[in-house]
Amino acid sequence: MGTYLPDRPTKYCHACSRTIDAMAVVCTGCGVMQRDAGEFATEKRILPAGLLCFLLGVFGVHRFYVGKVGSGVLQLCTLGGLGIWAIVDLIMIITGNFRDAEGNRITEWV
């Protein structure tokens, strides 16, 4: 008798387009780290969010850009938490830890 191998979901490597296991962290063909599908589902980018935060952060414009309207209004009313909230957001944007309204991290620069 043969062995039973369950069908596992697959995906394509974003670098070399080789078929790999859906849970793979590194492509077995080219060795490139794979993106987490949920983490890269946003079209928002770091550069515009960072520039908006740097230039107009006390007004919460960067939060409107990523779809966080509620906290954008709060930042507008409090002038970015007197600037502290805007500085924290700028650090989070630059380090790639800022999230959009759907909870996806904004990690792509352009």
N, C-alpha and C positions, 0 to 999 in steps of 0.2 A: 504494500500500500504506500501511496505517496504521502507526503506531509502536507498539512493544511497551513496555508499562509493567508491570513486575512488581508483583504484589500485595504491599504492605508491611503489616506488622502495625500496628494502630491501638490507641488507648486513648482514654479520655474525660478531658477536663480536670476536675480535682477542684474547680475553682471555678465554671465555667460549663457543664459537661457537654457541651461541643462535642467532636466526634470529631477527634482530632489524630494525628499520626504517633507510633508507640510510642517512638521515640527522641527526641522533642521535649523540649527543656529548658524552653521557654516556650510557652504557648498562643498561637496566632496570632490567636485571637478576642479574648481579654481581656488578654493580656500577663502572666498570672500564672505564676510559676515552678512547674514541675511536680515532684512528689515522685518519687523513685526508688522503684520498687515494692519492691525488696528492703530498702530502708532503713526502710520504714514497716510492715513485716509483723508487728511486735510489738504486743502489747496492754499492755506495761509502760509506765509513765509516769514522768516526771521527778519530779513532786511527791512521790509516796510513796517513791520510791527515794532522793530527796534528804533527806527527813525521816528515813527509817530510817538513812541514812548519818550524818546530823548527830547524831541522838540515840543510836543504837546501833552506829555505824560500827566501833568497836573490836572488836565481837563479830561483824562480818561479816554482819549481818542483811540489809543491802541486797543482798548477793551471793546470799543464799538467795532473796530476792524475785525477782531476775531469772533464777534458775535455775542459777547458777554455784555448785553445791553444793561442789565440790572446793576452790575458792579460798575459799569461805565458811568451810569447816572450817579451812583454813590461817590465815585471818584470826582465827578464834575462838581457835586455839591460840597465836597470836603477839600477841594483843590488837591486831589491826589493824596489825601491823608496828610496834608501840609507838606507834601513832597516826599514823605517817607514811603508811602505806598507805591508811588511812581518809581522810586529808586529800586525798591525790592522787585517790582515788575521788570524793570530794565535788566537787572542782574539775572532774573529767571529767563528772560527772553534770550539774552546773550549766551547763557549756558545751555539752552535747549530744553529747559524744564517748564516752559510756559505752555499752557494748554488752551485750546479753543473751546467754544461753547459745547461741542460734543464730547469733550474730554480727551481729544487727540493731541499729543505733544506736537508743538511746532518745531521742527528740526531742520527743515530745508532752508538754505539761505536765499536762493533765488529761484 
